[in-house]
Amino acid sequence: MKVLLFGAGGQVGWELQRSLSPLGAVQALDHQAGDLEATVVPLINDTRPDIIVNAAAYTAVDKAEVEPERALRINAGAVGEMAQAAASLGALLVHYSTDYVFDGSGVGAYRESDATGPLSVYGRTKLAGEEAIRASGCRHLIFRTSWVYALRGKNFAHTILKRARSQDRLQVVDDTFGVPASAELIADTTALVVHRLLDVPAADQADLCGTYHLVPAGETTWHGYATFLIETARSLGMPIRVAPRCCRILAIRGGLLGELVNKLATVRRGAVSGSWQLRAEA
Ligand SMILES: NC(=O)c1ccc[n+]([C@@H]2O[C@H](COP(=O)([O-])OP(=O)(O)OC[C@H]3O[C@@H](n4cnc5c(N)ncnc54)[C@H](OP(=O)(O)O)[C@@H]3O)[C@@H](O)[C@H]2O)c1
């Protein structure tokens, strides 16, 4: 089994290098080796992978507002090319998307079938990437996730803990809800689902392909998340300057991903569950 991984240097891509390796030979391309601003088709056709995993993306949400064309090329144009190439080769395409495809006005957790309505350039380009995959007809898994954190890379958790060491007070908004998701959880779930999917007879795989929300259970606000991080760091004896009472983490929600996991009968539910707080504390 040949796996071609784009975005190997990112938070999720880095963890995928480890989690995908039991599936077969993984060719891992970082930004330089697999630049989505250039055409990706020759790279794919040279490798002729069985599985293409795309963890590369233009993820600078604010900067995308002033670089919309670049964000569109990376998040949608290149993704469409990958999907067309996957369809021609009969390869499976695994791709990641975001809660930014929604407008945020809903109450409670979004379902996969809920209407999209991105409000930002980043959200619109990520939705265009999803649509290009669906239009290509390739076998695909699109995992929408949110608030990714990892030991490696830039993320909210690193920023808050750095500031909490040097500032007396922190101001963090509490009107935006989301679910912190570890890159490790995303990568492990990806590998498990792909492994089980490939065990299913080819004729039945199409029914299982599609778009899934991949986040742990629960939800929090940026303020709740920051408070959790600071309190956990303090309890672990890390030097924290910010005053007490400033944050918490998450488990995979049921939803369609839960159903997929159940359909792939040999996968234990527990393999993709656990609260975000437990995972973050680890
Ligand atoms: N981060 C989040 O909170 C979050 C939330 C929801 C969904 N997602 C989605 O989850 C996926 C993985 O995100 P992540 O957190 O792992 O992002 P990340 O850490 O920002 O990694 C993205 C990777 O893509 C690379 N990249 C950027 N432009 C590229 C290009 N033109 N060609 C090739 N590679 C390029 C980046 O390289 P450089 O560092 O060199 O630019 C980086 O290694 C993405 O699809 C993202 O949209 C992320």
The ligand as a Gaussian input file, in Angstrom:
#p B3LYP/6-31G(d) Opt

LIG

0 1
 N       -5.135000      24.509000      13.152000
 C       -6.428000      24.476000      13.457000
 O       -6.843000      24.954000      14.510000
 C       -7.412000      23.824000      12.515000
 C       -8.769000      23.869000      12.840000
 C       -9.681000      23.253000      11.966000
 C       -9.251000      22.617000      10.823000
 N       -7.925000      22.598000      10.528000
 C       -7.523000      21.938000       9.289000
 O       -6.730000      20.806000       9.649000
 C       -5.710000      20.611000       8.671000
 C       -4.351000      20.523000       9.343000
 O       -4.148000      21.740000      10.066000
 P       -2.870000      21.981000      10.995000
 O       -3.350000      22.498000      12.274000
 O       -1.976000      20.772000      10.968000
 O       -2.220000      23.180000      10.184000
 P       -0.721000      23.703000      10.220000
 O       -0.022000      23.265000      11.448000
 O       -0.825000      25.148000       9.882000
 O       -0.077000      22.910000       9.005000
 C       -0.373000      23.212000       7.683000
 C        0.815000      22.805000       6.869000
 O        0.555000      23.163000       5.499000
 C        1.754000      23.721000       4.997000
 N        1.506000      24.577000       3.864000
 C        1.099000      25.863000       3.819000
 N        1.082000      26.297000       2.556000
 C        1.483000      25.257000       1.786000
 C        1.682000      25.086000       0.399000
 N        1.503000      26.084000      -0.467000
 N        2.106000      23.885000      -0.047000
 C        2.336000      22.864000       0.816000
 N        2.183000      22.978000       2.141000
 C        1.759000      24.156000       2.618000
 C        2.342000      24.499000       6.155000
 O        3.707000      24.752000       5.900000
 P        4.375000      26.107000       6.460000
 O        4.324000      26.024000       7.927000
 O        5.744000      26.064000       5.867000
 O        3.550000      27.234000       5.893000
 C        2.112000      23.530000       7.297000
 O        3.162000      22.603000       7.388000
 C       -5.865000      21.753000       7.660000
 O       -6.644000      21.305000       6.567000
 C       -6.636000      22.800000       8.418000
 O       -7.404000      23.627000       7.552000
 C       -6.992000      23.166000      11.351000

